Amino acid sequence: MLDLTKLAQQMQGISHHLTLEATAARQRLERAEQLLEQANQNQAALIDQQHLWRDRLTFTAAEPIEPLNLRQRIAIAPPNHTVLATDGSQIAPSHHEIAYCYLINVGCVILHYGQNRHPLLDNVPEIFYRPEDLYVSRQWGIRTEEWMGYRRTVSEAIVLAELGQRVKGEMGEVREIGTVGKSRKTRKPSSSSLSPSPSPSPSPTLAMVDGSLIYWFLESLPNEARDRILLPILEAWEQLRMAQIPLVGYLSASRSGEALNFLRLQACAYEQRDCSTHCADRGDQAPCQVFEPLKDVTLWATQLEPGQRSPFWRSSASILDLYSHHRVYFCYLHVGTEIARIEVPAWVAEDPALLDTALSLSLAQVQKGYGYPVALAEAHNQAVVRGGDRTRFFALLEQQMIRAGLQNVGISYKEARKRGSIA
């Protein structure tokens, strides 16, 4: 139990600290606004400098592909449209449980607007228990718990692509959702299908995921491990591209500073933007570090009105060199309640029709969800594994183990003692 009396003694100086920090934050923001105005006048030269010295920069700076002073209002979404979304949750493996395994549950949502069609609200659970699932990552020094999170990302992308194929009616038969990472066969519609086979619809369709499309964690993985995660994801995105369904990664409360890092080129005190030579030993004290730890969303909150977006930027994350035509672009969108970061693949950013669809439907989703996309919220609700679900899962697993003739089925003494504490 938390001792609030002891905690209160440590909070006596927090108000003074926060006051000083708020003053410093305002000063950093004012400096960033000045640099943004200056960079707007010098944008072409800064981009040339960025290309010239890219391999000598010690920070990742996104490249603006539109004028920095662009403030574009998002069009109203058409009344007839469809939104797809997936989100995942899991039960992590534990040596204290009755069996060492893990479960990934992907919530999948299809919402139709203005079409008099039933929505799809469902989830796709998958259990991993074979040695090749549990221990394959150890050869690369990756813990099973980490690998489970990576596999969840793959499952979310695959199921999203399957939803897109169903909605577009590209197949004459119903494709079963839930055969994640396995051989997929078609079957005739039945009462157990997740939804009836849809007819092709001309209405705009959007596919959404919660979080970034840039998988930064892949940069540190060995090539073989990285390919097992990234290639299936890119294959799923390719299916969405072929179906002409724009993909959006929606980031609420983004902590990215990629766009602000471009302004560091303007703040640089040297004619040659060579960080390795001039500032290698300065770290956070470099002359261009005039607004750290300010984030992009803080700056754009002062620049945008509700319903407006910032210019688009091309991310310079090194992992994106492996994305091919799925390289990620992003902008900042004032959704009314916050500044959201909207990420799209290159094939969406370069197609005006797909981009307009992505932005207008994303904004409509936030408005319908009272501050957060309703499709993503529902996908999360479908995916989340609550305490009761976990208990029922292990109870079902215990029944199967006993039925198979296994002996001494039960949790560890440590886990049993923790659950039965007398404190």
ROKOLMAR-132950 format. One record per residue (C-alpha): residue in three letters; z, y negated, x negated. Coordinates in steps of 0.02 Angstrom, whole numbers, plus 32768, in hexadecimal, padded with zeros to 4 digits. Layout:
<nudrens>
> code, Z, Y, X
> ALA, Z, Y, X
...
</nudrens>
This chain:
<nudrens>
> code, Z, Y, X
> MET, 8000, 8000, 8000
> LEU, 7FD3, 7F53, 7FC0
> ASP, 8069, 7EE8, 7F91
> LEU, 803A, 7E3D, 7FD7
> THR, 80D3, 7DE9, 7F8D
> LYS, 80A1, 7E13, 7EDC
> LEU, 7FED, 7DE6, 7F02
> ALA, 801C, 7D39, 7F46
> GLN, 8069, 7D0C, 7E9F
> GLN, 7FC2, 7D25, 7E49
> MET, 7F64, 7CB6, 7EC3
> GLN, 7FC1, 7C13, 7EA8
> GLY, 7F3C, 7BCC, 7E34
> ILE, 7EA3, 7C0C, 7E8E
> SER, 7E87, 7B70, 7EFA
> HIS, 7E84, 7AFF, 7E61
> HIS, 7E0B, 7B74, 7E08
> LEU, 7D96, 7B7A, 7E9F
> THR, 7D96, 7ABB, 7EAB
> LEU, 7D60, 7AAA, 7DF6
> GLU, 7CDD, 7B31, 7E0C
> ALA, 7C95, 7ADC, 7EA7
> THR, 7C80, 7A39, 7E46
> ALA, 7C2B, 7A94, 7DB6
> ALA, 7BB9, 7AF1, 7E30
> ARG, 7B7E, 7A4E, 7E7D
> GLN, 7B52, 7A0B, 7DD1
> ARG, 7AF2, 7AA9, 7DA6
> LEU, 7A94, 7A9F, 7E4A
> GLU, 7A63, 79E9, 7E2D
> ARG, 7A21, 7A16, 7D80
> ALA, 79BC, 7AA6, 7DC8
> GLU, 796F, 7A33, 7E4C
> GLN, 793B, 79B9, 7DC3
> LEU, 78EC, 7A44, 7D5D
> LEU, 788F, 7A85, 7DF6
> GLU, 7842, 79DA, 7E13
> GLN, 7812, 79CB, 7D5C
> ALA, 77CA, 7A7C, 7D57
> ASN, 7760, 7A55, 7DF0
> GLN, 7708, 79CD, 7D8C
> ASN, 76F5, 7A40, 7CF5
> GLN, 76D9, 7AE8, 7D4A
> ALA, 7633, 7B1B, 7CFB
> ALA, 7670, 7AF5, 7C4A
> LEU, 7712, 7B55, 7C67
> ILE, 76B3, 7BEE, 7CA4
> ASP, 7646, 7BE7, 7C08
> GLN, 76E4, 7BDE, 7B9E
> GLN, 772D, 7C70, 7BFC
> HIS, 7693, 7CDB, 7BDB
> LEU, 768D, 7CA8, 7B25
> TRP, 7744, 7CC9, 7AFC
> ARG, 776B, 7D53, 7B7A
> ASP, 779A, 7DD2, 7AF5
> ARG, 780E, 7D55, 7A9F
> LEU, 7873, 7D25, 7B37
> THR, 7920, 7D6F, 7B48
> PHE, 7924, 7D5B, 7C06
> THR, 78B8, 7D96, 7C97
> ALA, 7860, 7D05, 7CEB
> ALA, 77F2, 7D1B, 7D84
> GLU, 7749, 7CC4, 7D89
> PRO, 7720, 7C52, 7E1D
> ILE, 7674, 7C76, 7E66
> GLU, 7679, 7BE1, 7EDD
> PRO, 76A8, 7B2A, 7EC3
> LEU, 7763, 7B15, 7EAB
> ASN, 7768, 7A8D, 7F30
> LEU, 7720, 7B01, 7FB5
> ARG, 778B, 7B0D, 8051
> GLN, 772E, 7B75, 80D2
> ARG, 7766, 7B90, 8185
> ILE, 775D, 7C43, 81C3
> ALA, 76EF, 7C66, 825B
> ILE, 773B, 7CA8, 82FB
> ALA, 7731, 7D65, 830A
> PRO, 76B8, 7DAA, 838D
> PRO, 770D, 7DF0, 8429
> ASN, 76C5, 7E9E, 840C
> HIS, 76F9, 7EEC, 8367
> THR, 7752, 7F80, 8318
> VAL, 77D7, 7F86, 8290
> LEU, 7806, 801E, 8228
> ALA, 78A1, 802E, 81BC
> THR, 7904, 80AF, 815A
> ASP, 79AD, 80AC, 8106
> GLY, 7A13, 8133, 80B5
> SER, 7AC4, 8171, 809F
> GLN, 7B10, 8207, 804A
> ILE, 7BA3, 827B, 8031
> ALA, 7BC3, 8281, 7F76
> PRO, 7BE7, 8326, 7F1E
> SER, 7C9C, 834E, 7EF5
> HIS, 7CE8, 83DF, 7E95
> HIS, 7D81, 83D2, 7F07
> GLU, 7D1E, 83FF, 7FA4
> ILE, 7CFA, 84AF, 7FDF
> ALA, 7C4D, 84AB, 7F8D
> TYR, 7BF8, 843E, 7F0C
> CYS, 7B65, 83F1, 7F68
> TYR, 7B2B, 834B, 7FAB
> LEU, 7AD6, 830C, 8047
> ILE, 7A59, 827F, 8060
> ASN, 7A42, 8238, 810F
> VAL, 79AF, 81C3, 8130
> GLY, 79B4, 8158, 81CC
> CYS, 7907, 8136, 8214
> VAL, 78D9, 80B4, 8296
> ILE, 783A, 8085, 82F3
> LEU, 7849, 7FEE, 8364
> HIS, 77B8, 7FC0, 83D7
> TYR, 77B2, 7F11, 8422
> GLY, 7748, 7EE1, 84B8
> GLN, 76FA, 7F8E, 84C7
> ASN, 7767, 7FE8, 8547
> ARG, 7789, 8075, 84CB
> HIS, 782D, 80CB, 84A4
> PRO, 787B, 80A9, 83F9
> LEU, 78A4, 812F, 837B
> LEU, 7958, 8130, 833F
> ASP, 797C, 81CB, 82DA
> ASN, 79B4, 820E, 8231
> VAL, 7979, 8291, 81B7
> PRO, 7A04, 82EF, 815B
> GLU, 79E1, 835B, 80C2
> ILE, 7A5E, 83C1, 805E
> PHE, 7A4B, 83E2, 7FA4
> TYR, 7AA4, 847A, 7F5E
> ARG, 7A2E, 84D7, 7EEA
> PRO, 7A4F, 84CC, 7E2E
> GLU, 79A8, 8474, 7E11
> ASP, 79E2, 83EC, 7E8A
> LEU, 7A93, 83DB, 7E47
> TYR, 7A7C, 83EB, 7D8C
> VAL, 79C8, 83B9, 7D63
> SER, 79FD, 8308, 7D36
> ARG, 7A7A, 833F, 7CB2
> GLN, 79EE, 8362, 7C37
> TRP, 79D0, 82A6, 7C34
> GLY, 7A89, 8277, 7C2E
> ILE, 7A8B, 823E, 7CE4
> ARG, 7B21, 8269, 7D4F
> THR, 7B00, 82C8, 7DF1
> GLU, 7B4A, 8239, 7E57
> GLU, 7ACD, 81BE, 7E0B
> TRP, 7A3C, 8235, 7E24
> MET, 7A6D, 8249, 7EDB
> GLY, 7A59, 818D, 7EF3
> TYR, 79AD, 8190, 7EA3
> ARG, 7978, 8222, 7F10
> ARG, 79B2, 81C1, 7FA9
> THR, 793C, 8133, 7F7A
> VAL, 78AB, 81AF, 7F72
> SER, 78D8, 81FA, 801A
> GLU, 78DE, 8150, 806E
> ALA, 782F, 8125, 802E
> ILE, 77E3, 81CC, 8061
> VAL, 782B, 81C6, 8111
> LEU, 77EF, 8112, 8125
> ALA, 773E, 8147, 80F8
> GLU, 7749, 81D5, 8176
> LEU, 777E, 815A, 81FD
> GLY, 76E7, 80EE, 81D2
> GLN, 7671, 8180, 81E5
> ARG, 76BA, 81AC, 828E
> VAL, 76AB, 80FB, 82D0
> LYS, 75F9, 80E5, 8297
> GLY, 75C6, 818A, 82E5
> GLU, 7565, 81C0, 824B
> MET, 7582, 8276, 8277
> GLY, 7550, 82D1, 8314
> GLU, 75F1, 8335, 8311
> VAL, 76A3, 82FF, 82FA
> ARG, 76E1, 82FC, 8247
> GLU, 7794, 8338, 823B
> ILE, 780B, 82B9, 81F3
> GLY, 7892, 8301, 8187
> THR, 7833, 8372, 810E
> VAL, 7862, 82FA, 8082
> GLY, 781B, 832E, 7FDA
> LYS, 77DC, 83D4, 8022
> SER, 7737, 8419, 805D
> ARG, 770C, 83C2, 8100
> LYS, 76B3, 841C, 818C
> THR, 7675, 83DC, 8233
> ARG, 76A6, 8424, 82D9
> LYS, 7683, 8409, 838F
> PRO, 76F5, 8393, 83F0
> SER, 7793, 83E3, 8437
> SER, 7833, 83AB, 8488
> SER, 788A, 83B6, 83DE
> SER, 7815, 8337, 8390
> LEU, 7864, 8294, 835A
> SER, 77E7, 8235, 83C4
> PRO, 7744, 8257, 8420
> SER, 76A2, 8246, 83C1
> PRO, 7670, 818F, 83CF
> SER, 75C0, 8154, 83EF
> PRO, 7573, 80DA, 8373
> SER, 75B6, 802C, 8393
> PRO, 7562, 7F89, 8362
> SER, 7608, 7F2E, 8363
> PRO, 764A, 7EEE, 82BB
> THR, 76C3, 7F64, 8264
> LEU, 7745, 7F42, 81DF
> ALA, 77A5, 7FBC, 816F
> MET, 784F, 7F7E, 8130
> VAL, 78CF, 7FBB, 80B3
> ASP, 7979, 7F74, 808A
> GLY, 7981, 7F34, 7FD9
> SER, 790C, 7F17, 7F49
> LEU, 7866, 7F6D, 7F29
> ILE, 7886, 7F56, 7E6F
> TYR, 78E5, 7FEE, 7E33
> TRP, 7939, 7FA3, 7D9B
> PHE, 799C, 8041, 7D7A
> LEU, 78FC, 809C, 7D49
> GLU, 78EB, 8036, 7CA9
> SER, 7976, 8096, 7C54
> LEU, 793E, 8144, 7C8B
> PRO, 78DB, 81BE, 7C1E
> ASN, 7823, 81C8, 7C4C
> GLU, 782D, 8273, 7CA0
> ALA, 78C2, 8242, 7D0B
> ARG, 7873, 819B, 7D37
> ASP, 77D0, 81EE, 7D6E
> ARG, 782E, 8263, 7DE4
> ILE, 7872, 81CB, 7E3F
> LEU, 77EA, 8147, 7E32
> LEU, 774C, 81AD, 7E50
> PRO, 777E, 81EE, 7EFE
> ILE, 77B1, 813E, 7F30
> LEU, 770B, 80F4, 7EFA
> GLU, 76B0, 8182, 7F53
> ALA, 770D, 8155, 7FF3
> TRP, 76E1, 809D, 7FDE
> GLU, 762C, 80CE, 7FC5
> GLN, 762E, 8124, 806E
> LEU, 766C, 8083, 80BD
> ARG, 75E4, 8021, 8063
> MET, 755D, 8097, 80A2
> ALA, 75A4, 8084, 8152
> GLN, 75A3, 7FC5, 813D
> ILE, 765C, 7FB9, 8165
> PRO, 76AE, 7F30, 80FC
> LEU, 774E, 7F5F, 80A2
> VAL, 77E1, 7EE8, 808F
> GLY, 7880, 7EF6, 802A
> TYR, 7902, 7E86, 807D
> LEU, 7991, 7E45, 8010
> SER, 7A23, 7DEE, 8061
> ALA, 7A95, 7D89, 7FEC
> SER, 7A22, 7DA9, 7F59
> ARG, 7A6F, 7D90, 7EAE
> SER, 79CA, 7D82, 7E51
> GLY, 79A6, 7CF2, 7DDA
> GLU, 78F0, 7D1C, 7DB2
> ALA, 78AA, 7C7C, 7DFD
> LEU, 792D, 7C0E, 7DAC
> ASN, 7906, 7C5E, 7D05
> PHE, 7859, 7C13, 7D0F
> LEU, 78AC, 7B68, 7D0D
> ARG, 78FC, 7B96, 7C67
> LEU, 784F, 7B81, 7C1D
> GLN, 7855, 7ACB, 7C57
> ALA, 7906, 7AB6, 7C13
> CYS, 78DB, 7B00, 7B69
> ALA, 78FE, 7A86, 7ADB
> TYR, 7877, 7ACF, 7A6B
> GLU, 77BB, 7ABB, 7A71
> GLN, 77A7, 7B74, 7A4F
> ARG, 7802, 7BDF, 7AD0
> ASP, 783A, 7C5C, 7A4E
> CYS, 78E9, 7C94, 7A82
> SER, 78F2, 7D19, 79FB
> THR, 78DE, 7C97, 7972
> HIS, 7938, 7BFD, 79B5
> CYS, 79C4, 7C41, 7A22
> ALA, 79E1, 7CF6, 79EE
> ASP, 7A96, 7CD4, 79BC
> ARG, 7AC3, 7C59, 7A47
> GLY, 7ACD, 7CD0, 7ADB
> ASP, 7B0D, 7C74, 7B76
> GLN, 7B14, 7BD1, 7B12
> ALA, 7A57, 7BC0, 7B05
> PRO, 7A15, 7B10, 7B30
> CYS, 79B5, 7B53, 7BC6
> GLN, 7A53, 7B9E, 7C14
> VAL, 7A79, 7B02, 7C78
> PHE, 7A94, 7B50, 7D24
> GLU, 7ADF, 7BFB, 7D01
> PRO, 7B22, 7C54, 7D6C
> LEU, 7ABE, 7BFE, 7DF6
> LYS, 7A51, 7C73, 7E5D
> ASP, 79A6, 7C5B, 7EAB
> VAL, 79E5, 7C5A, 7F5F
> THR, 7A5C, 7BCA, 7F3A
> LEU, 79CE, 7B5D, 7EFD
> TRP, 7956, 7B88, 7F89
> ALA, 79DB, 7B67, 800C
> THR, 79C7, 7AAF, 7FDE
> GLN, 7909, 7AB7, 7FE2
> LEU, 78DE, 7B14, 8081
> GLU, 78F3, 7AF5, 813B
> PRO, 790C, 7B81, 81B9
> GLY, 7869, 7BE2, 81CD
> GLN, 7822, 7BAA, 8126
> ARG, 77FC, 7C10, 808B
> SER, 77F2, 7BE5, 7FD3
> PRO, 7759, 7C04, 7F67
> PHE, 7738, 7CB8, 7F37
> TRP, 7767, 7CF7, 7E8A
> ARG, 772A, 7D8A, 7E23
> SER, 77BE, 7DE9, 7DDD
> SER, 77BB, 7E08, 7D22
> ALA, 7831, 7E9D, 7D1F
> SER, 77F1, 7F15, 7C9B
> ILE, 7800, 7FAD, 7D0D
> LEU, 7777, 7F61, 7D7A
> ASP, 76F7, 7F87, 7CF4
> LEU, 76FA, 8037, 7D3B
> TYR, 76E0, 8000, 7DF0
> SER, 7623, 7FE3, 7DE2
> HIS, 75E5, 7F89, 7E80
> HIS, 7693, 7F98, 7ECA
> ARG, 76D9, 7F14, 7E54
> VAL, 775D, 7EAE, 7EAF
> TYR, 774D, 7DF8, 7EE8
> PHE, 77D7, 7D99, 7F3F
> CYS, 7802, 7CF7, 7F99
> TYR, 789C, 7CAA, 7FE7
> LEU, 78A2, 7C97, 80A3
> HIS, 791B, 7C2A, 8106
> VAL, 7943, 7C9D, 8198
> GLY, 79BC, 7C23, 81EA
> THR, 7A5E, 7C75, 81B5
> GLU, 7A39, 7C88, 80FB
> ILE, 79B2, 7C87, 8076
> ALA, 796A, 7D37, 806B
> ARG, 7901, 7D7A, 7FDE
> ILE, 7864, 7DCE, 8020
> GLU, 780C, 7E48, 7FAC
> VAL, 775E, 7E92, 7FC8
> PRO, 76E5, 7EFB, 7F61
> ALA, 764D, 7EA5, 7F15
> TRP, 75D7, 7EED, 7F99
> VAL, 763B, 7E92, 801F
> ALA, 764B, 7DEE, 7FBE
> GLU, 758F, 7DEA, 7F9D
> ASP, 755C, 7E0B, 8052
> PRO, 7577, 7D6F, 80BF
> ALA, 7579, 7DD3, 8162
> LEU, 75F6, 7E53, 8125
> LEU, 7662, 7DCD, 80D6
> ASP, 7667, 7D66, 8176
> THR, 7698, 7E03, 81D6
> ALA, 7721, 7E2E, 815A
> LEU, 776F, 7D81, 815D
> SER, 7763, 7D5E, 8218
> LEU, 77A6, 7E08, 824B
> SER, 7832, 7DFF, 81C9
> LEU, 786C, 7D58, 820C
> ALA, 7860, 7D98, 82BF
> GLN, 78CC, 7E2D, 828F
> VAL, 7954, 7DBC, 824B
> GLN, 7950, 7D53, 82E9
> LYS, 795C, 7DED, 8357
> GLY, 79EA, 7E30, 82EB
> TYR, 7A4E, 7D8D, 82EE
> GLY, 7A45, 7D71, 8233
> TYR, 7A0D, 7E19, 81EE
> PRO, 7972, 7E83, 8217
> VAL, 799C, 7EEE, 82AD
> ALA, 7931, 7F80, 8271
> LEU, 7990, 7F89, 81CC
> ALA, 7A37, 7F7D, 8225
> GLU, 7A08, 800B, 829A
> ALA, 79C5, 8075, 820A
> HIS, 7A6B, 805E, 81B2
> ASN, 7ACB, 808F, 824E
> GLN, 7A62, 812C, 825D
> ALA, 7A7C, 8159, 81A6
> VAL, 7B34, 8135, 818B
> VAL, 7BA3, 81CE, 8174
> ARG, 7C4F, 81AC, 81BD
> GLY, 7CF2, 8206, 819A
> GLY, 7CDF, 8275, 8233
> ASP, 7C2D, 82A4, 8201
> ARG, 7C69, 82D5, 8154
> THR, 7CF2, 8343, 819C
> ARG, 7C78, 839A, 8213
> PHE, 7BFB, 83B2, 8185
> PHE, 7C77, 840E, 8117
> ALA, 7CBA, 846F, 81AD
> LEU, 7C0A, 84AD, 81D2
> LEU, 7BF1, 84D7, 811B
> GLU, 7C96, 8537, 8118
> GLN, 7C5F, 859E, 81AF
> GLN, 7BBE, 85CD, 8159
> MET, 7C17, 85FE, 80B9
> ILE, 7C94, 866D, 8115
> ARG, 7C07, 86BA, 817A
> ALA, 7BAF, 86E3, 80D6
> GLY, 7C49, 8742, 809D
> LEU, 7C8A, 86C7, 801B
> GLN, 7D43, 86D1, 7FF2
> ASN, 7DC5, 864A, 7FCE
> VAL, 7D63, 85C1, 8025
> GLY, 7DC6, 851F, 8021
> ILE, 7DE2, 8477, 7FCF
> SER, 7E41, 845F, 7F2C
> TYR, 7EFF, 8450, 7F2B
> LYS, 7EEE, 839C, 7EF1
> GLU, 7E81, 836F, 7F86
> ALA, 7EF2, 83CB, 7FFE
> ARG, 7F8B, 8370, 7FBB
> LYS, 7F37, 82C6, 7FC9
> ARG, 7F06, 82E7, 807E
> GLY, 7FB5, 8320, 80AA
> SER, 801A, 8298, 8052
> ILE, 80C9, 827B, 8096
> ALA, 80CF, 81C6, 8056
</nudrens>
